[in-house]
């Protein structure tokens, strides 16, 4: 497959000194570059197709409608009453009929309408935070899957290199066995090594294709793209970002919930002030032209006493949310520090491998091959040297995976895992 060939080229280039630092660059010709899907583009496609942000935006629309409802004042009312309606006997006279029409309006006092609107506004903020949480979750899922796919391809490239070395050794040993220069055991061992390398390559290739299909499923697309380590380079690296979790979408939602609880306190405080309902109307007596003007005022009793429990409940909820926010902030800071240590430890381990064991292991393979060609070493010596080299290369790939997954998780916590254009939109 063309992507495997290109990935192998990148892996061989990476094997000569790749470090996931800011200075690391990857170059491809224009035709090859067109085949690759950048990480930002993968995230953008997933965000456009995933239904979770749409569901969260529907919650925002609902919250905004509730805000509009909360801004309405109590509806006025008209009432029409009939008294002494004609009946039978003494009550059959139409002149006794009385008709009363009344207009009623509630005068909200204590800032209830403003407090109610503010409470509904906080619900909008909570719903909008839910949109950002869904986007951050999708971006993290894509980044994790992208890392696994890229590293699996790199492992497949390493397995291809190992298979190539095993087949060359197998061909050479078969000639030496035929010439009675090596025992039959060496030939069997070389054949087994080639079969193991071939099986490993097949397994990793299939795993990479499954991961590619899983990634394409996020936007219901075709897995006709390539990814690699080069596509993971973003910005100037992990260590430029301080341990700052103030932009965490989870914290933003809790902050919106805290403000909502404070708004609920203001609503409860406003309920201490009773509303006044006033009315005005006219009454017509019988069939003559006699009219009377009516007016009235009603005020509920015991409003402060009834509002006290609601106020206490709102205050308790506010303290609860503040405690939850403090606990979450502490947890996120600890997790950020852990992820930073993990990433930096992985970088340090990679640098140590690149500057020490890997060059020596490559030199050992070269010496073992030369010695074997001169008859000074056995095939097992060559095999041990190759096993050490490939083991170190595989260890480096695992460290790369650790580094990039820690970076993705840290970016998720710090709300910087969206493509730059989408970050600007969110702000």
Helices and strands as residue ranges (DSSP letters): H 2-15, H 30-33, H 39-49, H 52-70, E 77-83, G 89-92, G 94-96, E 98-107, H 112-178, H 184-217, G 229-232, G 238-240, H 249-270, E 276-285, E 291-299, H 303-352, I 353-357, H 358-374, H 379-413, H 420-426
